[in-house]
Amino acid sequence: MTKGVKLLIGAVLLIFAAAVVLAVIGLKPSESTWVEIVQNNKVIYKLDLSEEKDRTFRIDYPEGGWNEVQIKDGHICIADA
């Protein structure tokens, strides 16, 4: 094996190792429990899911329509729209 081939293999292995480390770091779940609900570029709710009780509430839109937001067991979702 020539010196150039060895350098190429080393560079490929280094890039692969860096990609694996970044993937592991990037795929970790977030420890943050804060969410913001934004309507027309304005924050209308800022909630800490670790402190919120299970509940459902409705957000009405001035143009018509609505979203029903459900908080349960520290998770949030749009339950109905």
C-alpha positions as CSV (number, residue, x, y, z in Angstrom):
1,M,0.0,0.0,0.0
2,T,1.3,3.4,-0.9
3,K,1.4,6.3,1.5
4,G,-1.4,8.1,-0.3
5,V,-3.8,5.1,0.0
6,K,-3.0,4.9,3.8
7,L,-3.8,8.6,4.2
8,L,-7.0,8.2,2.3
9,I,-8.1,5.2,4.4
10,G,-7.2,7.2,7.6
11,A,-9.2,10.2,6.4
12,V,-12.2,8.1,5.6
13,L,-12.1,6.4,9.0
14,L,-11.7,9.8,10.7
15,I,-14.7,11.2,8.9
16,F,-16.8,8.1,9.6
17,A,-15.9,8.3,13.4
18,A,-16.9,11.9,13.5
19,A,-20.2,11.2,11.7
20,V,-21.0,8.5,14.2
21,V,-20.2,10.8,17.2
22,L,-22.3,13.6,15.7
23,A,-25.2,11.3,15.0
24,V,-25.2,10.0,18.6
25,I,-25.2,13.5,20.0
26,G,-27.8,14.7,17.5
27,L,-30.3,11.9,18.2
28,K,-30.3,12.2,21.9
29,P,-33.8,13.4,23.1
30,S,-33.9,16.9,24.3
31,E,-33.9,17.5,28.0
32,S,-35.9,20.7,27.6
33,T,-39.5,20.6,28.6
34,W,-40.5,24.1,27.5
35,V,-42.7,24.6,24.4
36,E,-44.0,27.8,22.8
37,I,-47.2,28.0,20.9
38,V,-46.9,30.6,18.2
39,Q,-49.7,32.3,16.2
40,N,-49.0,34.9,13.5
41,N,-45.4,35.1,14.6
42,K,-46.4,35.9,18.2
43,V,-45.9,33.6,21.2
44,I,-49.4,33.1,22.7
45,Y,-48.4,30.3,25.2
46,K,-45.1,29.3,26.8
47,L,-45.5,26.1,28.8
48,D,-43.2,23.9,30.9
49,L,-44.5,20.4,30.2
50,S,-42.8,19.1,33.3
51,E,-45.0,21.3,35.5
52,E,-48.3,21.3,33.4
53,K,-51.2,19.2,34.5
54,D,-52.9,17.0,32.0
55,R,-55.4,19.2,30.2
56,T,-56.9,20.1,26.8
57,F,-57.5,23.6,25.6
58,R,-58.7,25.2,22.4
59,I,-56.9,27.9,20.3
60,D,-59.3,29.9,18.1
61,Y,-58.0,31.7,15.0
62,P,-59.2,35.2,14.0
63,E,-59.7,34.0,10.4
64,G,-61.8,31.1,11.6
65,G,-60.9,27.6,12.6
66,W,-59.3,26.2,15.7
67,N,-56.9,23.7,17.2
68,E,-57.4,21.6,20.2
69,V,-54.2,21.2,22.1
70,Q,-53.8,18.2,24.5
71,I,-51.1,18.0,27.3
72,K,-50.8,14.5,28.8
73,D,-48.0,12.8,30.7
74,G,-45.5,15.6,29.8
75,H,-46.3,15.4,26.1
76,I,-48.1,17.8,23.9
77,C,-50.1,17.3,20.7
78,I,-52.8,18.7,18.4
79,A,-55.7,16.5,19.3
80,D,-58.2,18.0,16.9
81,A,-58.4,20.8,14.3
